[in-house]
Amino acid sequence: MIKIFSTDMDGTLLDNNSQLPPNIEKLISKINDQNKIFIAASGRTLSNLEFKFKDVDAEITFISDNGAILKHKGEIVYINRMDKKDVLDTIEMLKAADDSTTVVITPETAYIENDNKAHHEHLKEYYTHLTLVDDLRKYTDDVIKVTALSPTKSHENFNQVVKDNLSDRVYAVEAGKVWIDIMNRGVNKAEALQHIMNMYNIDKDEVVSFGDYFNDLEMIKLPKYGFVVANAPAEMKKQAYEVIDSNEELSVVKTIEYFLNKEATLSK
């Protein structure tokens, strides 16, 4: 029996306009009614995820910031903070990135120091609480993630600036076509998912996960049923239990409904 459904947001559950599927509240309520857990697992901040679901009256567990925070039943039950020196070193390193805005993220807010108007649309969508400051180096307390937004040079920045210039305590992942996320080593969506599995003694074959990009990789590989959407990179598809339709075709909703209906039929 499936007990957890855990899904990435952008490129997976959300459509290409960053909209939730219609009737998502009804689906999550159905999951809740069967004493199962619905998890929204994203590189987005916790406040942004909660804002995204603000009109959904159902119980949602949040894995935010690629696994740095786990919020379940209204309480933060897991959080992983970065060392101040690692934050400072990362800020300095990202000054060499091309066409890039550095975002320093805490559980409550996110900070930027350059107001690049070409990046506004991305920042507005992904950061509900964003503060413009004069010097990011003054904001190193309680940091859980540092992100680089680059609409045109993200992959080049990852390979040429970031990948080989990190301390052993942190790592970087391409979290989408325009995002590079830097967190403590060991922080990922699967670690947060495993935390809640341990809380309820849930096994890997009782979990279904969905994703599309490299920051979803561990979460896809952890359970037996790790699905990747058709719009994902080829490297991700190779890791999937099965490749489903694209995010534009409500594939996550359809797959969850399949499992729910299958179990309902078997229980008759």
C-alpha positions as CSV (number, residue, x, y, z in Angstrom):
1,M,0.0,0.0,0.0
2,I,1.3,3.5,-0.9
3,K,1.6,5.8,2.1
4,I,3.5,8.8,0.7
5,F,3.2,10.7,-2.6
6,S,6.1,13.1,-3.0
7,T,6.3,15.4,-6.0
8,D,8.6,18.1,-7.3
9,M,6.9,21.3,-8.3
10,D,8.3,23.2,-11.3
11,G,8.3,21.2,-14.5
12,T,6.6,18.3,-12.7
13,L,3.4,19.1,-10.8
14,L,3.1,22.7,-12.1
15,D,2.4,23.5,-15.7
16,N,4.7,25.7,-17.8
17,N,2.9,28.8,-16.4
18,S,3.7,27.7,-12.9
19,Q,0.1,26.9,-12.2
20,L,-1.2,24.1,-10.0
21,P,-3.4,21.4,-11.6
22,P,-7.1,22.1,-11.4
23,N,-8.8,20.2,-8.6
24,I,-5.6,19.7,-6.8
25,E,-7.4,20.4,-3.5
26,K,-9.8,17.5,-4.2
27,L,-6.9,15.1,-4.9
28,I,-4.9,16.0,-1.8
29,S,-8.0,15.8,0.3
30,K,-8.6,12.3,-1.1
31,I,-5.0,11.4,-0.1
32,N,-5.5,12.8,3.4
33,D,-8.8,10.9,3.8
34,Q,-7.0,7.7,3.2
35,N,-4.4,8.5,5.9
36,K,-1.7,9.0,3.2
37,I,0.8,11.9,3.1
38,F,1.1,14.4,0.2
39,I,4.5,16.1,0.0
40,A,5.4,19.1,-2.1
41,A,9.2,18.8,-2.5
42,S,10.9,21.8,-4.2
43,G,13.9,24.0,-4.5
44,R,11.5,26.8,-3.7
45,T,11.6,28.4,-0.3
46,L,9.2,27.3,2.4
47,S,7.3,30.6,2.4
48,N,6.9,30.5,-1.4
49,L,5.6,26.9,-1.3
50,E,3.1,27.8,1.4
51,F,2.0,30.8,-0.6
52,K,1.6,28.6,-3.7
53,F,-0.8,26.3,-1.8
54,K,-2.5,29.2,0.1
55,D,-5.9,28.4,-1.5
56,V,-5.7,24.7,-1.0
57,D,-7.6,23.6,2.1
58,A,-5.9,20.2,2.7
59,E,-2.9,18.9,4.7
60,I,0.4,19.2,2.8
61,T,3.9,18.3,4.0
62,F,6.6,20.6,2.6
63,I,10.1,19.8,1.7
64,S,11.6,23.1,0.7
65,D,15.0,24.4,-0.4
66,N,15.9,21.0,-2.0
67,G,15.6,19.3,1.4
68,A,17.0,21.8,3.8
69,I,13.6,22.2,5.5
70,L,10.9,19.6,6.2
71,K,7.6,21.0,7.6
72,H,5.0,18.4,8.6
73,K,1.6,19.0,10.3
74,G,2.4,22.7,10.6
75,E,5.8,22.2,12.4
76,I,9.3,22.3,11.1
77,V,10.7,18.9,12.0
78,Y,14.0,19.1,10.2
79,I,16.3,21.9,9.2
80,N,19.9,22.0,7.9
81,R,21.8,25.3,8.2
82,M,25.1,26.3,6.4
83,D,28.3,27.3,8.2
84,K,28.9,31.1,8.0
85,K,32.3,30.6,6.3
86,D,30.8,28.4,3.6
87,V,28.1,31.1,3.0
88,L,30.8,33.8,2.7
89,D,33.0,31.7,0.4
90,T,30.0,30.9,-1.8
91,I,29.0,34.6,-2.1
92,E,32.6,35.5,-3.1
93,M,32.8,32.6,-5.6
94,L,29.5,33.6,-7.3
95,K,30.8,37.1,-8.0
96,A,32.6,35.5,-11.0
97,A,29.4,34.1,-12.5
98,D,28.1,35.7,-15.6
99,D,24.6,37.2,-15.9
100,S,23.9,36.0,-12.4
101,T,22.0,37.1,-9.3
102,T,23.1,35.5,-6.0
103,V,20.3,34.8,-3.5
104,V,21.1,34.1,0.2
105,I,18.2,32.2,1.7
106,T,17.1,31.7,5.4
107,P,13.9,30.0,6.6
108,E,12.1,33.4,6.8
109,T,13.4,35.4,3.9
110,A,15.8,35.7,0.9
111,Y,18.4,38.4,0.2
112,I,19.8,39.9,-3.0
113,E,22.2,42.8,-3.4
114,N,21.9,43.6,-7.1
115,D,18.6,44.7,-8.6
116,N,18.9,43.2,-12.1
117,K,15.6,44.0,-13.8
118,A,16.1,41.2,-16.4
119,H,15.9,38.7,-13.5
120,H,12.7,40.2,-11.9
121,E,10.2,37.7,-13.3
122,H,12.1,34.7,-12.1
123,L,12.7,36.2,-8.6
124,K,9.1,37.3,-8.2
125,E,7.8,33.9,-9.0
126,Y,10.1,31.9,-6.7
127,Y,10.6,34.3,-3.7
128,T,7.6,35.4,-1.8
129,H,9.8,37.3,0.8
130,L,12.8,39.0,-0.9
131,T,14.9,41.7,0.6
132,L,17.3,44.0,-1.3
133,V,20.4,44.7,0.8
134,D,23.7,46.6,0.3
135,D,26.1,43.7,1.1
136,L,25.1,40.0,1.2
137,R,28.2,39.3,3.4
138,K,26.3,40.8,6.3
139,Y,23.6,38.2,6.1
140,T,25.2,34.9,6.9
141,D,23.2,33.9,10.0
142,D,20.6,31.0,9.7
143,V,21.4,30.4,6.0
144,I,20.1,27.2,4.6
145,K,20.9,27.7,0.9
146,V,22.7,30.0,-1.6
147,T,21.3,30.1,-5.1
148,A,22.6,31.6,-8.3
149,L,20.0,32.7,-10.9
150,S,21.2,33.0,-14.4
151,P,18.7,33.1,-17.3
152,T,21.3,32.8,-20.0
153,K,24.5,31.3,-18.5
154,S,23.5,28.9,-15.8
155,H,25.0,25.7,-17.2
156,E,28.2,27.5,-18.1
157,N,28.4,29.0,-14.6
158,F,27.9,25.6,-13.0
159,N,30.8,24.1,-15.0
160,Q,33.2,27.0,-15.1
161,V,32.6,28.9,-11.8
162,V,30.9,26.6,-9.3
163,K,31.6,22.9,-9.7
164,D,35.3,22.7,-8.8
165,N,35.4,25.7,-6.4
166,L,33.4,24.5,-3.4
167,S,34.5,23.4,0.1
168,D,34.1,19.8,1.0
169,R,31.2,20.7,3.3
170,V,28.9,21.9,0.5
171,Y,27.8,20.9,-2.9
172,A,26.0,22.4,-5.9
173,V,23.2,21.1,-8.1
174,E,21.6,22.4,-11.2
175,A,18.0,22.8,-9.9
176,G,16.5,23.9,-13.2
177,K,17.6,25.5,-16.5
178,V,18.4,28.8,-14.8
179,W,19.2,27.8,-11.2
180,I,22.2,26.6,-9.3
181,D,21.6,25.7,-5.7
182,I,24.4,25.3,-3.1
183,M,23.7,23.6,0.2
184,N,25.4,21.5,2.8
185,R,26.7,18.2,1.5
186,G,24.1,15.5,2.2
187,V,21.1,17.9,1.9
188,N,18.7,16.8,-0.8
189,K,15.0,16.0,-1.1
190,A,15.6,12.3,-0.5
191,E,17.2,12.9,2.9
192,A,14.1,14.9,4.0
193,L,11.8,12.3,2.5
194,Q,13.7,9.6,4.4
195,H,13.3,11.5,7.6
196,I,9.5,11.4,7.4
197,M,9.6,7.8,6.2
198,N,11.5,7.0,9.4
199,M,8.9,8.9,11.5
200,Y,6.2,6.6,10.4
201,N,8.2,3.4,9.7
202,I,7.4,3.6,6.0
203,D,9.2,1.4,3.6
204,K,10.6,2.3,0.1
205,D,7.9,0.3,-1.7
206,E,5.2,2.4,0.1
207,V,6.4,5.6,-1.5
208,V,5.8,7.2,-4.9
209,S,7.9,10.2,-6.1
210,F,7.9,12.4,-9.1
211,G,10.5,14.7,-10.6
212,D,12.1,16.3,-13.7
213,Y,15.5,17.8,-12.9
214,F,18.8,16.9,-11.3
215,N,17.8,18.2,-7.9
216,D,15.2,15.5,-7.9
217,L,17.6,12.6,-8.6
218,E,18.0,11.3,-5.1
219,M,14.2,11.5,-4.5
220,I,13.5,9.6,-7.6
221,K,16.0,6.8,-6.8
222,L,15.0,6.4,-3.1
223,P,11.6,4.7,-3.4
224,K,10.6,1.8,-5.5
225,Y,8.2,4.0,-7.6
226,G,10.2,7.0,-8.8
227,F,8.6,8.6,-11.8
228,V,10.1,11.1,-14.2
229,V,8.1,13.3,-16.5
230,A,8.6,13.3,-20.3
231,N,9.9,16.8,-20.3
232,A,12.9,15.8,-18.1
233,P,16.5,15.6,-19.4
234,A,17.5,12.2,-20.9
235,E,19.9,11.6,-18.0
236,M,17.0,11.8,-15.5
237,K,14.8,9.5,-17.5
238,K,17.4,6.8,-17.2
239,Q,17.0,6.8,-13.5
240,A,13.2,6.4,-13.4
241,Y,11.1,3.5,-12.5
242,E,8.9,4.7,-15.4
243,V,8.7,7.8,-17.6
244,I,5.2,9.4,-17.6
245,D,3.7,12.1,-19.7
246,S,4.8,15.7,-19.4
247,N,4.0,18.2,-16.8
248,E,1.6,19.9,-19.3
249,E,-0.5,16.7,-19.4
250,L,-1.4,16.4,-15.7
251,S,0.8,13.3,-15.5
252,V,1.5,13.5,-11.7
253,V,-2.3,13.8,-10.9
254,K,-3.1,11.0,-13.3
255,T,-0.5,8.7,-11.8
256,I,-1.5,9.4,-8.2
257,E,-5.2,8.7,-9.1
258,Y,-4.1,5.5,-10.7
259,F,-2.5,4.3,-7.5
260,L,-5.4,5.5,-5.4
261,N,-8.0,3.8,-7.6
262,K,-5.9,0.6,-7.9
263,E,-5.8,0.3,-4.1
264,A,-9.5,1.0,-3.8
265,T,-10.3,-1.8,-6.3
266,L,-8.0,-4.3,-4.5
267,S,-9.7,-3.5,-1.2
268,K,-13.1,-4.4,-2.4
